[in-house]
Amino acid sequence: MPYINVGKDNSGDIKLYYKDWGNGQPVVFSHGWPLSADAWEDQMVFLASRGYRTIAHDRRGYGRSSQPWSGNDMDAYADDLAKLVEALDLNDAIHVGHSTGGGEVARYIGRHGTKRVAKTVLIGAVAPLMLKTDANPGGMPLEVFDQIRAAVLADRSQFFQELPLPFYGANRPGAKVSQGLRDSFWLQGMQAGLNGVFDCIKAFSETDFTEDLKKFDVPTLIMHGDDDQIVPIGASAMLSSKIVKGATLKIYPGAPHGLCSTMKEQVNADLLAFFEKG
């Protein structure tokens, strides 16, 4: 399996696993919490079949990548992404980030710029800030994230069986979410290391991406479901779309957080249309 080294800690080399499918303009995917590159396979197969090179990595601490004790924060995630881009010598790349991965893309641009970037897509992204503060009154109280931390420590496996219900909107009347999709979520979550999963809760909830978003200077599509129960649209996409210069906001009525799976045909078509737009 393909890996790159992104650094060292006291346990040795820190390696990132990645998938690299197809040929053409590169599309680089950053996954959400607590998933892995596997979450992007529907998009990767669709786009690779249409002339794009699709690349998705397991973030440090997740999937098949190393599980270092330290560095489970947005700066390290962004720097790891930069090292992947450099190792594969990707230019004119389109970066697509979902949820926590949207924050990763934002911090990547904030720290490394857009010289290798052609376009960006933020889907259900945690930017600009999830946590409720005096300056961000529409965010979620700290107690919400403390409850997530407590649930992860108490019984991570059970929590990852329950989380797909709001994640995919399976708790809504008439929802059709397969047991297989819920099982896939659980499996990906359980592949991750507990420490990385725990640390990332602080990273995705308390990191302020406002200044990163101000550095976007490439065409950007912001996609979000208006029934997102994980990252409510009001304090995320509605704000990010005003911060990113010239951003296009696409709202999916009734869509959940995991719309890349539950509405994959529409999401895939919209991605392709944005990529092909001059």
N, C-alpha and C positions, 0 to 999 in steps of 0.2 A: 504494500500500500504506500502511496506517496506521502512523504512527510518533509517538513523543513524544520531546521533548528532556529529558534527565536531567542535563545538565551540559556542561562544556567541558573540553577539554585543549588541548595545543599544536597539535593537528591540526584543531581546530574543535569544533562541536557533537557531543555524544555522543547518538546516537539509538537508541531501542529500537523494534524492529519487534514488532507484536503482531497476533494474530488475535482477532476478536470476533464470535462466532457465537451466534445465538439470542436469546431474550428471557426474562426472569424473574429469579429470584434468581441473582446472579453466582457463578460458580465459577471461581477463578483458579488456573491450573496453573503450577508451576515445574519445569522439566525437569532431567534429569541430565546428567552429563558423559559424552561431549563432544557431546551432542545439541542439539536445538533445539525450538521449539514444535511442530514436525511430529511429534514423538514422542507427542504427546497426541491426535492426530486421532481415534483410535478412541474415546476417552473423550468428546471434544468433540462428535462427531456423535451419539453415543448419548444424551448428556445434553441437548444442544440440541434433540433431537427429542422430549424429554420435559419441556419447559417450563423449561429453565434457560438462562441467558446464560453462555456458556463463553468464557473469555479465556485465552490463553496467549501469552507473550512469548518472544522470543529473548534470552537473557541477554547483557549486554554482552560483546563478543568472540566471539559465537556467531551462527550462522545469518545473518540479514539485518540484524542490528544492527551498530552501529559497533564498531570494533576499537581502542579506546584502548590506549595503552601501559601506563597506570597504572590503578589502581582495580580490579584483578582479584582482589578479596578479598571475604569474606563481608559485611563492613560495607557496602561499596559495592553489592553485589548486593541486600542487604536494603533499602538506601535507594532504589535504582532501583525495586524492587518497590513501595515506599511511594509513589513519585512516579507510577507507573502507576495505582495505586489512587486516588490523589488526582486525577489528571488525568481519569480516567473517572468520578470521584465515586461510587465503589463503596461501598455500605453493606450490612451483613448478608451479607458475602461468605463463601463457603466456600473455604478455601485448601488446595490439594492439591499436595504436593511429593514428587517421586521422587528418591531418591539424594542428589546434591548439592542438588537442589531442595528436599529435605526440610530440609537445613541452612539453605537460604535462607529458608524459611518460619519456621523456629525463630528465626533471627536477626532476621527482620522483626518477629516478636512481641516478642522481647527488646528491640529498639530502638524500636518504634513502638506497642506495646500491641495490644489487641484491640477497641478501640472501633468499628472497622469490620468486625470478624470475627465470624461466627456459629459456625463450626465449622472444624476442621482435620483433615487426613488426611496422615499420613506413610507413604510407601510405599518400602520398601527404603532407608530414610533413613540418612544417614551419622551422624546424632546418636546418642549424645551426643559421642563422640570416636572416630575410627578409629585414631589412632596409639597404639601401645603406650608407656605411661609407667609410672612407679612407682605412680601413682594409678589407672592403667587397664591392669592387667596382661593383660587379655584382648584388647587391641588388636593391631594389626599392627606389626611392626618397621619402623623408618624405611627399612631396606634395600629393603622391598617397594615403597615409593613412589619411592625413588631409581631402582629398576629401571624403573618406569613412565616416569619423566622421561627416562631414557637411551633407552628404546625410542621415545618420542615424538620426541626429537631426532634419533635415528639414521635412522628411516624411519617417519614418522607414518602414511603411507598403508598400509604393510604391517601396522603395529600395529593400525590400525583395521579391517583385514580379519580379523585374528586374534582381537581382543577379543570380537567377538560370540559366539564359541563358548562361553566361560564365562558371558558376560553373559546369554545366552538359554538356557543349559544345553544347547547343541547338542553338547557333548562328552560327554553322558550317554547310556548305552545306551538305544536305543529312542526317542530324542528326535526330534521332527518340527519342525524349524526351517527355513523356506524360505530359498532363496538370495536371494529378493527382500527378506526382512526383514534379512538380513545386509548386503545391498547398501544398503538404506536407512540402516542404522547408519553404514556407511562414508561415504555421501554427506553425511549430517548432520555427521559429524565433520570431514570435509574442508572444509565450508563455514566452519568456525570459523577464527579466526586462531591461528597457532602460538603466539604469545606468551600470548594469553589461555588457551589450552589448557594450556600449561606452567605458568603461574602458578596456575591453578585446582587443580592437583594438591596444592599446599601448602595452599590454602584448604580443600579438602574433607577433607584427611587430618589437618591439624594444628589446626583450629579446634575449640575445646571449647564445646559448646552446652549444657552442663549448666545454667548459670544462666538461659539463654534458656528451656529447657524448664520450669523452675520457675515461669516467668511465664505459662504457659498456664492460662487460666481459662475455656475454652470446651470443649464436647464434642469429643473427639479420638479418632480411629480410627487405630491403628498397624497397618499391613499389611506382612507380610514372609514371604518364602519360606524354608523351613527348609533348602533346598539353594542358598541364595544364595552364590555363589562370589566375588562382588565385595565385598559388605558383609555379612560373616558375622553371622548373627542374634544370636549370643551376646553380642557386645560392642556391639550396636546396639539393635534393637527390644526385646530382653529387659530392657535397662537403661532405655531411654527410657520404656517402659510403666510402670515403677516411679517414675519421676521426675515425669511429667505426671499431675497430679491427676485421678483418675477416668477415665484413658484406657482405651479398649477395645483389646485386643490380638487380632488375627486372624492366625493362622499358617497358611500354605498348604503342606501337606505336599508335598515334592518340587519345589516351585516355585523357579525361578531368580530372578536379580536383575531381569531384564526381563519380569516377569510381567504387566505392563500390556499387553504384546503377545502373549505366549505363552498367557496365560489371560484374554484380554480379556473374554470373555463373563461369567466368574465375577467378575472384578474390577469390571466395569461394574455388574453386578447388586448387588454388595455396596456399591459407592459409592452407588447410587440408594437402597438400603434405609437406609443411614446418613443420607443427606441428608433423607429423608422421615420419619425417626424424630423424634418430638416431643421 
